[in-house]
Amino acid sequence: MANRTSLTVIQLNDSHAYFDLHQEMFWQGSQAVYRPAGGYARIATIVKKIRAANQGRTLFCDCGDTLHGTYPAQKTQGEALIPILNTLGLDAMTAHWEFAYGPETFKQRAAKLNYPMLSINVYDQATRERFFPPYRVKEVGGLRIGLVGIASNIVDKAMPPSFSTGIYFTLGREELPSIIHVLRTQEKVDLVVLISHLGFPQDMKLVSEVQGIDVCLSGHTHHRLYKPVLQGKTLVIQSRCHGTFLGRRDLEIEAGRVADDRHQLIEVEAQIDPDPAVADLVHQALAPYQEELSTVVGETATALNRATMLETTMDNFLLQAVLESTGAQLAFSNGWRYGAPIIPGEVTVNDLYNMIPMNPPISTVELTGEEIVAMLEENLERTFARDPYDQMGGYVKRSLGLNAYIKIENPPGQRVQQIFVGDEPLQPGRYYPTTFVTEQGVAQKYGRNRQQHTQRSIEALRAYLARHRPLHAELRGTFVAV
């Protein structure tokens, strides 16, 4: 019998710059329950224990959405996270929201990390050269492991243009087989690990089409996989978001293949002792903002979360605020996935920035009924496309002021069954006064009389909380799948 070598692979994905403990939502029967979890100091404790137990035969990889998502990260364009991440012992990373600061700033941040940023699918427009290295080979416990990165491919397709200035993105599907061939034949690796930010459905299709990937660490879609998924011979895992969980795979490698494996989704529980050195770095990073962010600005009677596909209480709060701010009839925002829950009770400035860390200005536009249908059809296709490669976005576009009845399984352009504004059917030729935040709320191609207001989102949220105490933002059945 050939010799077996053990290896533990640890995954972090979509931590969204959540430095410390935060509320997280868990399902319990028919109810959502909330408890604090997460934080890089507790993550450090878990990883150190794993490394000590298996004599360092460990890989620790980050699937991206790490340098963006909270106020201190946004304020420093990711800089505040660098010292913390450099203590965790990561082996490689790929990216998505990191591009929000602009490609050149992101490249400067990546250069300060003590592990490589990898992507086979991001290119310089002028030179056609790769923006980051495509792979690295890491030797662990006598094994040669090829780590391959695929960044989110939607950055130049569904996100603000500044995110992709001077660069372009491919899916990575065409490039991947040749990279695997190089790793297997020239680099002589025993194992290929894909670090992806394409999303779980996209990764499942990708590894069904491309052979030779042993483990796919998936990110982007915030799936909470308690059990691994086997697609062909490839093991696929994803581990939720906000640093609430780490994914752990214990592999037995024999003759260049995975002979046995075990999986664990580890909750980063509040009662875990934080690593003192990392806890100190977290404190240093947060200290300049602590007074401002801990300011109480209202209270909520509704548990606010962003964990559901069609509509969320958190985004209803955001849209209620911008509707009241502008006096518009309809409101739209992007279906973001990130944003730690806010439990009933006091609401702080930090909570608001967790919801919308970019603090974008509020805008208004006039949309025809026909444009609203077209916009929603486009969004529903990007969310529910039958071909996973055509899915590019978060959840369903957040909306307020209308009720839409949809058939999710219908073909593109035929999902919207009926829309009502109040009790009246949407009129195709009528213009509806609309408010929105970011181009992901209402794309440039839609509407007339587009105006950007001086008031920003956080101001509108604070003003709304001041007028509505406590806040109520229950689900309204805005989108109903029929």
C-alpha positions as CSV (number, residue, x, y, z in Angstrom):
1,M,0.0,0.0,0.0
2,A,1.4,3.4,-1.0
3,N,2.2,5.9,1.7
4,R,-0.5,8.2,2.8
5,T,0.2,11.8,3.8
6,S,-2.3,13.9,5.8
7,L,-3.1,17.5,5.1
8,T,-5.6,19.9,6.7
9,V,-7.0,22.7,4.5
10,I,-8.6,25.7,6.2
11,Q,-10.8,28.1,4.4
12,L,-11.8,31.7,5.1
13,N,-14.2,33.4,2.7
14,D,-16.1,36.6,2.5
15,S,-15.0,37.9,5.9
16,H,-15.8,41.4,4.7
17,A,-13.4,43.1,7.2
18,Y,-15.3,42.1,10.3
19,F,-12.4,42.7,12.7
20,D,-14.2,41.4,15.9
21,L,-17.3,39.9,17.4
22,H,-20.5,40.7,15.6
23,Q,-24.1,39.4,15.6
24,E,-24.8,36.5,13.2
25,M,-28.0,34.8,12.2
26,F,-28.7,31.1,12.5
27,W,-31.8,29.1,11.7
28,Q,-33.5,27.2,14.5
29,G,-36.6,25.4,13.4
30,S,-38.9,28.1,11.8
31,Q,-37.1,30.9,13.6
32,A,-34.1,33.0,13.0
33,V,-31.9,33.3,16.1
34,Y,-28.9,35.6,16.7
35,R,-25.7,35.3,18.6
36,P,-22.3,37.0,18.5
37,A,-19.5,35.2,16.6
38,G,-16.3,35.9,14.6
39,G,-13.3,38.1,14.8
40,Y,-9.7,37.6,13.5
41,A,-8.3,37.0,17.0
42,R,-10.6,34.0,17.5
43,I,-9.8,32.8,14.0
44,A,-6.1,33.0,14.9
45,T,-6.7,30.9,18.0
46,I,-8.5,28.2,16.0
47,V,-5.9,28.0,13.3
48,K,-3.0,27.9,15.8
49,K,-4.6,24.9,17.6
50,I,-5.1,23.1,14.3
51,R,-1.5,23.7,13.2
52,A,-0.2,22.5,16.6
53,A,-2.3,19.3,16.5
54,N,-1.2,18.2,13.0
55,Q,2.5,19.3,13.1
56,G,2.0,22.1,10.7
57,R,0.6,20.0,7.8
58,T,-1.9,22.8,7.1
59,L,-2.9,25.1,4.3
60,F,-4.9,28.2,5.1
61,C,-6.5,30.1,2.2
62,D,-8.7,33.1,1.8
63,C,-11.2,33.3,-1.0
64,G,-11.5,37.2,-0.9
65,D,-14.0,39.9,0.1
66,T,-11.6,40.6,2.9
67,L,-10.4,44.1,2.7
68,H,-13.8,45.8,2.3
69,G,-17.1,45.8,4.3
70,T,-16.7,47.8,7.5
71,Y,-16.0,51.5,8.3
72,P,-12.3,51.1,9.4
73,A,-11.6,49.1,6.2
74,Q,-13.3,51.5,4.0
75,K,-11.8,54.6,5.7
76,T,-8.2,53.2,5.2
77,Q,-8.9,51.5,1.8
78,G,-8.1,48.2,3.3
79,E,-4.8,49.3,5.0
80,A,-6.2,48.7,8.6
81,L,-6.4,45.0,7.9
82,I,-2.9,44.4,6.6
83,P,-1.0,43.9,10.0
84,I,-3.8,41.6,11.2
85,L,-3.9,39.4,8.1
86,N,-0.1,39.1,8.1
87,T,-0.2,37.4,11.5
88,L,-2.7,34.7,10.5
89,G,-0.3,32.6,8.4
90,L,-2.3,32.6,5.2
91,D,-0.9,30.8,2.2
92,A,-2.8,32.5,-0.7
93,M,-5.9,34.6,-1.5
94,T,-8.0,35.8,-4.4
95,A,-10.4,38.8,-4.6
96,H,-13.6,40.6,-5.4
97,W,-14.6,43.7,-3.4
98,E,-10.9,44.5,-2.9
99,F,-11.1,46.2,-6.3
100,A,-13.5,48.8,-4.9
101,Y,-10.6,51.0,-4.0
102,G,-9.4,50.9,-7.6
103,P,-7.0,48.4,-9.1
104,E,-3.8,50.3,-8.4
105,T,-4.7,50.9,-4.7
106,F,-5.6,47.3,-4.4
107,K,-2.3,46.2,-6.0
108,Q,-0.4,48.4,-3.4
109,R,-2.3,46.7,-0.5
110,A,-1.7,43.2,-2.0
111,A,2.1,44.0,-2.1
112,K,2.1,44.5,1.6
113,L,0.6,41.1,2.4
114,N,3.1,38.3,3.3
115,Y,1.3,35.8,1.0
116,P,0.4,36.1,-2.7
117,M,-2.8,37.4,-4.3
118,L,-3.7,35.0,-7.1
119,S,-5.9,35.3,-10.1
120,I,-5.7,33.6,-13.5
121,N,-8.5,35.8,-14.9
122,V,-7.6,39.5,-14.3
123,Y,-5.7,41.3,-17.0
124,D,-4.1,44.7,-17.7
125,Q,-6.0,46.2,-20.6
126,A,-2.9,47.8,-22.1
127,T,-0.4,44.9,-21.9
128,R,-2.8,41.9,-21.7
129,E,-0.5,40.7,-18.9
130,R,-2.0,39.1,-15.8
131,F,-2.7,41.6,-13.0
132,F,-1.7,39.1,-10.3
133,P,0.2,35.8,-10.4
134,P,-2.0,32.9,-11.5
135,Y,-0.7,30.3,-9.0
136,R,1.8,29.4,-6.4
137,V,3.4,26.0,-5.4
138,K,3.6,25.4,-1.7
139,E,5.4,22.5,0.0
140,V,3.6,21.2,3.1
141,G,4.6,18.0,4.9
142,G,6.3,16.5,1.9
143,L,3.5,17.4,-0.5
144,R,3.8,19.8,-3.4
145,I,0.5,21.7,-3.6
146,G,-0.6,23.9,-6.5
147,L,-2.7,26.8,-5.4
148,V,-4.7,28.5,-8.2
149,G,-6.7,31.7,-7.8
150,I,-9.8,32.8,-9.7
151,A,-11.1,36.3,-8.8
152,S,-14.8,37.3,-9.1
153,N,-15.4,37.8,-12.8
154,I,-18.3,40.3,-12.4
155,V,-16.2,43.3,-11.3
156,D,-16.1,44.8,-14.8
157,K,-19.7,43.7,-15.7
158,A,-21.9,44.4,-12.7
159,M,-20.0,46.8,-10.5
160,P,-19.1,50.6,-10.7
161,P,-16.6,51.3,-13.5
162,S,-14.0,52.7,-11.1
163,F,-13.5,49.1,-9.7
164,S,-12.0,48.0,-13.0
165,T,-10.1,51.0,-14.4
166,G,-7.5,49.7,-16.8
167,I,-8.2,46.0,-16.3
168,Y,-10.6,43.4,-17.5
169,F,-11.9,40.1,-16.2
170,T,-12.6,36.7,-17.8
171,L,-14.4,33.7,-16.3
172,G,-11.2,31.8,-16.0
173,R,-12.7,28.7,-17.7
174,E,-10.5,28.9,-20.8
175,E,-7.3,29.5,-18.8
176,L,-7.7,26.9,-16.1
177,P,-6.9,23.6,-18.0
178,S,-3.5,24.9,-19.2
179,I,-2.6,26.1,-15.7
180,I,-3.5,22.7,-14.2
181,H,-1.4,21.0,-17.0
182,V,1.6,23.2,-16.0
183,L,1.1,22.3,-12.3
184,R,0.8,18.6,-13.0
185,T,3.5,18.2,-15.6
186,Q,6.1,20.9,-14.9
187,E,5.6,21.7,-11.3
188,K,5.0,18.0,-10.4
189,V,2.3,18.9,-7.8
190,D,0.6,16.2,-5.7
191,L,-2.6,18.2,-5.3
192,V,-4.4,21.1,-7.0
193,V,-6.4,23.5,-4.8
194,L,-8.6,26.1,-6.5
195,I,-9.2,29.3,-4.5
196,S,-12.3,30.8,-6.2
197,H,-14.5,33.8,-5.8
198,L,-16.8,33.0,-8.7
199,G,-19.7,31.7,-6.5
200,F,-20.9,28.2,-5.5
201,P,-23.1,27.6,-8.6
202,Q,-20.4,28.8,-10.9
203,D,-17.7,26.7,-9.2
204,M,-19.9,23.6,-9.4
205,K,-20.2,24.0,-13.2
206,L,-16.6,25.0,-13.6
207,V,-15.2,21.9,-11.8
208,S,-17.7,19.7,-13.8
209,E,-16.1,20.9,-17.0
210,V,-12.4,21.2,-16.0
211,Q,-10.7,18.0,-14.7
212,G,-7.7,17.8,-12.3
213,I,-8.9,20.0,-9.4
214,D,-8.7,18.1,-6.1
215,V,-10.3,20.8,-3.8
216,C,-12.3,23.9,-4.7
217,L,-12.5,26.5,-2.0
218,S,-15.5,28.5,-3.1
219,G,-16.5,32.0,-2.1
220,H,-18.8,34.9,-3.0
221,T,-22.3,33.5,-2.5
222,H,-22.1,33.1,1.3
223,H,-23.2,29.4,1.3
224,R,-23.0,27.8,4.7
225,L,-22.0,24.2,3.8
226,Y,-22.2,21.9,6.7
227,K,-21.4,19.0,4.4
228,P,-18.9,18.9,1.6
229,V,-20.1,18.6,-2.0
230,L,-18.5,16.2,-4.4
231,Q,-18.6,17.3,-8.1
232,G,-17.0,14.5,-10.1
233,K,-13.7,14.0,-8.2
234,T,-13.5,17.6,-6.9
235,L,-14.4,18.4,-3.3
236,V,-16.1,21.8,-3.0
237,I,-16.6,23.7,0.2
238,Q,-17.8,27.2,1.2
239,S,-18.0,28.6,4.7
240,R,-20.6,31.4,5.0
241,C,-19.3,35.0,5.6
242,H,-18.2,37.7,8.0
243,G,-15.5,35.4,9.5
244,T,-18.3,33.6,11.4
245,F,-17.1,30.2,10.2
246,L,-13.9,28.5,9.1
247,G,-14.1,25.5,6.7
248,R,-11.8,22.6,7.6
249,R,-10.9,19.7,5.3
250,D,-8.7,16.9,6.6
251,L,-7.4,15.0,3.6
252,E,-5.4,11.8,3.2
253,I,-3.3,12.0,0.0
254,E,-2.1,8.8,-1.6
255,A,-0.4,8.5,-5.0
256,G,-1.3,12.0,-6.0
257,R,-5.0,11.8,-5.2
258,V,-7.4,12.3,-2.3
259,A,-7.9,8.9,-0.8
260,D,-10.0,10.0,2.2
261,D,-11.4,13.2,3.6
262,R,-13.3,14.7,6.5
263,H,-15.1,18.0,6.7
264,Q,-16.0,20.4,9.5
265,L,-17.7,23.8,9.4
266,I,-16.2,25.5,12.5
267,E,-18.2,28.3,14.1
268,V,-16.0,31.0,15.4
269,E,-17.8,31.1,18.8
270,A,-17.8,34.1,21.1
271,Q,-16.4,32.0,24.0
272,I,-13.2,31.1,22.2
273,D,-10.3,32.8,23.8
274,P,-8.9,35.5,21.4
275,D,-5.3,35.2,20.5
276,P,-3.7,38.1,22.5
277,A,-1.3,39.4,19.8
278,V,-4.0,39.5,17.2
279,A,-6.5,40.9,19.6
280,D,-4.1,43.8,20.3
281,L,-3.7,44.5,16.6
282,V,-7.5,44.5,16.2
283,H,-7.8,46.9,19.1
284,Q,-5.2,49.2,17.5
285,A,-7.0,49.1,14.1
286,L,-10.4,49.9,15.7
287,A,-9.3,52.4,18.4
288,P,-9.3,55.6,16.2
289,Y,-13.0,55.0,15.2
290,Q,-14.3,53.5,18.4
291,E,-16.0,56.6,19.9
292,E,-17.7,57.6,16.6
293,L,-18.8,54.1,15.8
294,S,-20.2,53.3,19.2
295,T,-22.5,56.3,19.2
296,V,-26.1,55.2,19.6
297,V,-28.4,56.7,17.0
298,G,-31.7,54.9,17.5
299,E,-33.3,51.7,18.3
300,T,-35.0,48.9,16.4
301,A,-38.0,46.7,17.2
302,T,-37.3,44.6,14.1
303,A,-34.3,42.2,13.8
304,L,-32.5,43.5,10.7
305,N,-30.7,41.0,8.5
306,R,-29.6,40.5,4.9
307,A,-29.8,36.7,4.8
308,T,-32.8,36.1,2.5
309,M,-33.0,36.1,-1.2
310,L,-36.1,38.0,-2.2
311,E,-36.4,40.7,0.4
312,T,-34.8,41.6,3.7
313,T,-35.6,43.6,6.8
314,M,-32.2,45.4,6.7
315,D,-32.8,46.7,3.2
316,N,-36.4,47.6,3.9
317,F,-34.9,50.0,6.6
318,L,-32.5,51.4,4.1
319,L,-35.2,52.0,1.4
320,Q,-37.7,53.3,3.9
321,A,-35.1,55.9,4.9
322,V,-34.3,57.0,1.3
323,L,-37.9,57.1,0.3
324,E,-38.7,59.4,3.2
325,S,-35.7,61.5,2.5
326,T,-36.7,62.1,-1.2
327,G,-40.5,61.7,-1.2
328,A,-40.2,59.4,-4.2
329,Q,-42.8,56.7,-4.9
330,L,-40.4,53.8,-5.5
331,A,-37.0,52.9,-4.1
332,F,-34.3,50.4,-5.3
333,S,-30.9,49.3,-4.0
334,N,-28.5,46.4,-4.8
335,G,-29.1,43.0,-3.3
336,W,-25.9,43.0,-1.2
337,R,-25.2,39.9,0.8
338,Y,-22.8,41.4,3.4
339,G,-23.9,43.3,6.5
340,A,-24.0,41.8,10.0
341,P,-27.4,41.6,11.6
342,I,-28.7,44.2,14.0
343,I,-30.7,42.7,16.8
344,P,-33.7,44.5,18.5
345,G,-32.5,47.2,20.8
346,E,-30.0,50.0,20.3
347,V,-28.6,50.9,16.8
348,T,-25.1,52.4,16.6
349,V,-23.3,54.2,13.9
350,N,-21.2,51.1,13.4
351,D,-24.4,49.1,12.6
352,L,-25.2,51.6,9.8
353,Y,-21.8,51.5,8.2
354,N,-21.9,47.7,8.3
355,M,-25.0,47.9,6.2
356,I,-23.6,50.3,3.7
357,P,-19.9,51.0,4.2
358,M,-19.5,53.1,1.0
359,N,-22.0,55.6,2.3
360,P,-23.1,56.5,-1.2
361,P,-25.2,59.6,-2.1
362,I,-28.9,59.2,-2.6
363,S,-30.1,59.7,-6.1
364,T,-33.4,60.1,-7.8
365,V,-34.6,59.3,-11.3
366,E,-37.9,58.9,-13.2
367,L,-38.5,55.4,-14.6
368,T,-41.3,54.2,-16.8
369,G,-43.3,51.1,-15.9
370,E,-41.7,49.4,-19.0
371,E,-38.2,50.2,-17.7
372,I,-39.0,48.9,-14.3
373,V,-40.1,45.6,-15.7
374,A,-37.0,45.4,-17.9
375,M,-34.7,46.3,-15.0
376,L,-36.2,43.6,-12.8
377,E,-36.1,41.0,-15.5
378,E,-32.4,41.7,-16.0
379,N,-31.8,41.4,-12.3
380,L,-33.8,38.2,-11.9
381,E,-31.8,36.7,-14.8
382,R,-28.6,37.7,-13.1
383,T,-29.8,36.1,-9.9
384,F,-31.5,33.0,-11.1
385,A,-30.0,32.2,-14.6
386,R,-30.2,28.6,-15.5
387,D,-26.6,28.7,-16.7
388,P,-24.6,29.5,-13.5
389,Y,-22.1,31.4,-15.6
390,D,-24.8,34.0,-16.4
391,Q,-25.4,34.6,-12.7
392,M,-23.7,37.8,-11.7
393,G,-24.8,39.7,-8.7
394,G,-26.1,39.3,-5.1
395,Y,-29.6,38.6,-4.2
396,V,-32.8,40.0,-5.8
397,K,-32.7,43.8,-6.3
398,R,-34.1,45.4,-3.1
399,S,-37.3,47.3,-3.8
400,L,-39.9,49.3,-2.0
401,G,-43.2,50.7,-3.1
402,L,-44.2,47.9,-5.4
403,N,-45.3,44.3,-5.2
404,A,-43.9,41.9,-7.9
405,Y,-45.2,38.4,-8.5
406,I,-42.5,36.3,-10.2
407,K,-41.9,32.8,-11.6
408,I,-38.3,32.1,-10.8
409,E,-38.0,29.1,-13.1
410,N,-39.3,30.9,-16.2
411,P,-37.0,31.7,-19.1
412,P,-35.2,35.1,-19.2
413,G,-37.5,38.0,-19.8
414,Q,-40.6,36.1,-18.7
415,R,-40.2,35.9,-14.9
416,V,-42.2,39.0,-13.9
417,Q,-45.9,38.0,-13.9
418,Q,-47.4,41.1,-12.5
419,I,-46.4,44.3,-10.7
420,F,-48.5,46.5,-8.5
421,V,-47.7,50.0,-7.2
422,G,-50.0,50.3,-4.3
423,D,-53.3,48.7,-5.4
424,E,-52.8,49.7,-9.1
425,P,-51.2,47.6,-11.8
426,L,-47.9,49.1,-13.1
427,Q,-48.5,51.2,-16.2
428,P,-45.9,50.6,-18.9
429,G,-45.9,54.2,-20.2
430,R,-46.2,56.1,-16.9
431,Y,-43.2,57.7,-15.2
432,Y,-42.6,56.8,-11.6
433,P,-40.5,59.0,-9.3
434,T,-37.8,56.7,-8.0
435,T,-35.0,57.0,-5.5
436,F,-32.0,54.7,-5.3
437,V,-28.4,54.2,-4.0
438,T,-25.5,53.3,-6.3
439,E,-25.6,52.4,-10.0
440,Q,-26.3,48.8,-8.8
441,G,-29.7,50.1,-7.6
442,V,-30.6,51.7,-10.9
443,A,-28.2,51.3,-13.8
444,Q,-27.3,54.4,-15.9
445,K,-29.2,53.1,-19.0
446,Y,-32.6,53.4,-17.2
447,G,-34.7,56.5,-16.6
448,R,-34.7,60.3,-17.2
449,N,-33.9,63.3,-14.9
450,R,-31.3,61.4,-13.0
451,Q,-30.0,63.5,-10.0
452,Q,-27.5,62.9,-7.3
453,H,-28.5,64.5,-4.0
454,T,-26.2,66.0,-1.4
455,Q,-27.5,63.7,1.4
456,R,-25.8,60.4,1.8
457,S,-27.1,57.1,2.9
458,I,-25.8,57.2,6.5
459,E,-27.4,60.7,7.0
460,A,-30.7,59.4,5.7
461,L,-30.6,56.3,8.0
462,R,-29.8,58.5,11.0
463,A,-32.5,60.9,10.2
464,Y,-35.0,58.1,9.8
465,L,-34.0,56.5,13.1
466,A,-34.4,59.9,14.9
467,R,-38.0,60.2,13.6
468,H,-39.0,56.5,14.0
469,R,-38.2,55.2,17.5
470,P,-38.3,52.3,17.6
471,L,-37.8,51.4,14.0
472,H,-40.1,48.9,12.3
473,A,-39.0,47.4,9.0
474,E,-40.8,44.1,8.6
475,L,-41.0,42.0,5.4
476,R,-43.7,43.2,3.1
477,G,-43.9,40.6,0.5
478,T,-42.3,42.9,-2.1
479,F,-41.3,39.9,-4.3
480,V,-43.6,36.8,-4.2
481,A,-42.5,33.7,-6.0
482,V,-45.7,32.1,-7.5
